[in-house]
Amino acid sequence: MSKEKLSKAARGRDASGNVIVELALVLPFLLLVIGGIVDLGLLYWEKHVITNASREGARAAARTGVGGAADQRISQVEQIVQSYLDRFHLKAPDGSPLVLAQDVTFFYTWDLSSSPGVLTVELKDIPVKLTLLPNIYGLAGGGWSSDPVLLKAGTTMAAEWSTAPLP
């Protein structure tokens, strides 16, 4: 084997060793980026779902019924919001279905002093647990808080009714 061929073969082995070292250096960062994209994408999706749930509740609450009274009771509006959350299978941090009375603070308020009156449906303290980022960060030797992120959403609409809703 000539000296020139030997040096090319040796360079090939050295280059493959460099690739492994570079991969070992870049892989933790790559995993962190991928985990962040997945976790933040899921967080954005859950925020979108709870915003739509509050919008559906406000839309139902704004309708007028017989004699200018509210068409839906407060408990019915709460059930509409809960049904929307159930339809998209939102989960509490422990894996159980998300329940308004237990896991989420539900507010339904109205102000009839202006014309037209306005009503607001708010969902607060909705726990969302990140799944990938804490685990990837833990592999790197860091301590990530396992506390869930708390989301909130609200919708304000004009009320078609002039008599406040019943509980």
PAKETOR-461028 format. One record per residue (C-alpha): x, y, z; residue number from 1; residue in three letters. Coordinates in Angstrom, 1 decimal, padded with zeros to 4 digits. Layout:
<nodes>
((X,Y,Z),NUM,'ALA'),
...
</nodes>
This chain:
<nodes>
((000.0,000.0,000.0),1,'MET'),
((001.4,003.3,-000.9),2,'SER'),
((002.0,006.1,001.5),3,'LYS'),
((-000.6,008.3,-000.1),4,'GLU'),
((-003.3,005.6,000.1),5,'LYS'),
((-002.5,004.9,003.7),6,'LEU'),
((-002.8,008.6,004.7),7,'SER'),
((-006.3,008.8,003.0),8,'LYS'),
((-007.4,005.7,004.9),9,'ALA'),
((-006.1,007.2,008.2),10,'ALA'),
((-007.9,010.4,007.5),11,'ARG'),
((-011.2,008.6,006.9),12,'GLY'),
((-011.0,006.9,010.3),13,'ARG'),
((-010.2,010.2,012.0),14,'ASP'),
((-013.1,011.9,010.3),15,'ALA'),
((-015.5,009.2,011.5),16,'SER'),
((-014.3,009.7,015.0),17,'GLY'),
((-014.9,013.5,014.7),18,'ASN'),
((-018.5,012.8,013.6),19,'VAL'),
((-019.2,010.8,016.8),20,'ILE'),
((-017.6,013.5,019.0),21,'VAL'),
((-019.6,016.2,017.2),22,'GLU'),
((-022.8,014.2,017.6),23,'LEU'),
((-022.2,013.7,021.3),24,'ALA'),
((-021.7,017.4,021.7),25,'LEU'),
((-024.7,018.5,019.7),26,'VAL'),
((-027.2,015.7,020.6),27,'LEU'),
((-028.2,017.2,024.1),28,'PRO'),
((-028.9,020.6,022.5),29,'PHE'),
((-030.9,018.9,019.7),30,'LEU'),
((-033.0,016.9,022.1),31,'LEU'),
((-033.7,020.1,024.1),32,'LEU'),
((-034.8,021.9,021.0),33,'VAL'),
((-037.1,019.0,019.8),34,'ILE'),
((-038.5,018.6,023.4),35,'GLY'),
((-039.2,022.3,023.5),36,'GLY'),
((-040.9,022.3,020.2),37,'ILE'),
((-043.2,019.4,021.2),38,'VAL'),
((-043.9,020.7,024.7),39,'ASP'),
((-044.6,024.3,023.6),40,'LEU'),
((-046.7,023.0,020.7),41,'GLY'),
((-048.9,021.0,023.1),42,'LEU'),
((-049.0,024.0,025.5),43,'LEU'),
((-050.2,026.2,022.6),44,'TYR'),
((-052.8,023.6,021.6),45,'TRP'),
((-054.2,023.4,025.2),46,'GLU'),
((-054.4,027.2,025.4),47,'LYS'),
((-056.3,027.2,022.1),48,'HIS'),
((-058.7,024.6,023.4),49,'VAL'),
((-059.5,026.5,026.7),50,'ILE'),
((-059.9,029.8,024.8),51,'THR'),
((-062.4,028.1,022.6),52,'ASN'),
((-064.1,026.5,025.6),53,'ALA'),
((-064.6,030.0,027.2),54,'SER'),
((-065.8,031.3,023.8),55,'ARG'),
((-068.4,028.5,023.5),56,'GLU'),
((-069.6,029.2,027.1),57,'GLY'),
((-069.8,033.0,026.5),58,'ALA'),
((-071.7,032.4,023.2),59,'ARG'),
((-074.3,030.2,025.0),60,'ALA'),
((-074.5,032.6,027.9),61,'ALA'),
((-075.1,035.6,025.7),62,'ALA'),
((-078.3,034.3,024.0),63,'ARG'),
((-081.6,035.6,025.2),64,'THR'),
((-084.5,033.5,026.2),65,'GLY'),
((-088.2,034.1,026.8),66,'VAL'),
((-089.1,037.6,028.1),67,'GLY'),
((-085.6,039.0,027.8),68,'GLY'),
((-084.1,036.7,030.4),69,'ALA'),
((-080.9,034.8,029.9),70,'ALA'),
((-081.5,031.6,028.0),71,'ASP'),
((-078.9,029.5,029.9),72,'GLN'),
((-078.5,029.2,033.7),73,'ARG'),
((-074.9,029.6,035.1),74,'ILE'),
((-074.8,025.8,035.7),75,'SER'),
((-075.7,025.1,032.1),76,'GLN'),
((-073.0,027.5,030.9),77,'VAL'),
((-070.5,025.7,033.1),78,'GLU'),
((-071.7,022.3,031.7),79,'GLN'),
((-071.2,023.6,028.1),80,'ILE'),
((-067.6,024.6,029.0),81,'VAL'),
((-067.0,021.2,030.7),82,'GLN'),
((-068.4,019.4,027.6),83,'SER'),
((-066.0,021.3,025.4),84,'TYR'),
((-063.0,020.4,027.6),85,'LEU'),
((-064.1,016.7,027.7),86,'ASP'),
((-064.5,016.6,023.9),87,'ARG'),
((-060.8,017.4,023.5),88,'PHE'),
((-059.7,015.1,026.4),89,'HIS'),
((-057.9,017.7,028.4),90,'LEU'),
((-056.2,016.0,031.4),91,'LYS'),
((-055.2,017.2,034.8),92,'ALA'),
((-051.5,016.7,035.8),93,'PRO'),
((-052.3,013.3,037.4),94,'ASP'),
((-053.8,012.0,034.2),95,'GLY'),
((-057.5,012.3,035.2),96,'SER'),
((-060.0,014.3,033.1),97,'PRO'),
((-059.9,018.0,033.7),98,'LEU'),
((-062.9,019.0,035.9),99,'VAL'),
((-064.0,022.6,036.3),100,'LEU'),
((-065.0,022.4,039.9),101,'ALA'),
((-061.8,020.6,041.0),102,'GLN'),
((-059.0,021.6,038.7),103,'ASP'),
((-060.1,024.9,037.1),104,'VAL'),
((-061.4,028.1,038.5),105,'THR'),
((-064.6,029.1,036.5),106,'PHE'),
((-065.9,032.6,036.5),107,'PHE'),
((-069.1,033.9,034.9),108,'TYR'),
((-069.7,037.6,035.5),109,'THR'),
((-071.9,040.2,033.8),110,'TRP'),
((-072.3,043.9,033.9),111,'ASP'),
((-075.7,045.3,032.8),112,'LEU'),
((-074.8,049.0,033.6),113,'SER'),
((-073.8,049.6,030.0),114,'SER'),
((-075.9,049.2,026.9),115,'SER'),
((-075.6,046.5,025.8),116,'PRO'),
((-074.7,044.6,028.9),117,'GLY'),
((-071.5,042.5,028.7),118,'VAL'),
((-070.8,039.1,030.2),119,'LEU'),
((-067.5,037.4,030.7),120,'THR'),
((-066.6,033.7,031.0),121,'VAL'),
((-063.2,033.1,032.4),122,'GLU'),
((-061.2,029.9,033.1),123,'LEU'),
((-058.2,030.3,035.4),124,'LYS'),
((-055.6,028.1,037.0),125,'ASP'),
((-055.7,025.4,034.4),126,'ILE'),
((-052.8,023.1,035.1),127,'PRO'),
((-050.7,021.8,032.2),128,'VAL'),
((-047.8,019.5,032.9),129,'LYS'),
((-044.8,019.7,030.5),130,'LEU'),
((-043.7,016.2,029.6),131,'THR'),
((-040.5,016.3,027.6),132,'LEU'),
((-038.5,019.3,028.7),133,'LEU'),
((-038.3,018.4,032.4),134,'PRO'),
((-037.0,014.9,031.5),135,'ASN'),
((-034.5,016.1,029.0),136,'ILE'),
((-033.2,018.8,031.4),137,'TYR'),
((-033.0,016.1,034.1),138,'GLY'),
((-030.7,014.0,031.8),139,'LEU'),
((-028.3,017.0,031.6),140,'ALA'),
((-028.1,017.0,035.4),141,'GLY'),
((-030.3,020.0,036.0),142,'GLY'),
((-033.3,020.2,038.3),143,'GLY'),
((-036.5,021.3,036.6),144,'TRP'),
((-039.6,022.1,038.6),145,'SER'),
((-042.3,019.5,038.1),146,'SER'),
((-045.0,022.0,038.9),147,'ASP'),
((-047.6,022.4,036.2),148,'PRO'),
((-047.9,025.6,034.1),149,'VAL'),
((-051.1,027.4,034.9),150,'LEU'),
((-053.0,028.7,031.9),151,'LEU'),
((-056.0,031.1,031.8),152,'LYS'),
((-058.5,032.2,029.1),153,'ALA'),
((-061.5,034.4,029.0),154,'GLY'),
((-064.1,035.7,026.6),155,'THR'),
((-066.2,038.8,026.8),156,'THR'),
((-069.4,039.2,024.7),157,'MET'),
((-072.4,041.5,024.6),158,'ALA'),
((-075.4,040.0,026.4),159,'ALA'),
((-078.6,039.9,024.4),160,'GLU'),
((-080.6,039.6,027.6),161,'TRP'),
((-081.6,042.3,030.2),162,'SER'),
((-082.4,040.0,033.1),163,'THR'),
((-079.5,038.3,034.8),164,'ALA'),
((-079.2,034.5,034.6),165,'PRO'),
((-080.2,032.1,037.4),166,'LEU'),
((-077.6,029.9,039.1),167,'PRO'),
</nodes>
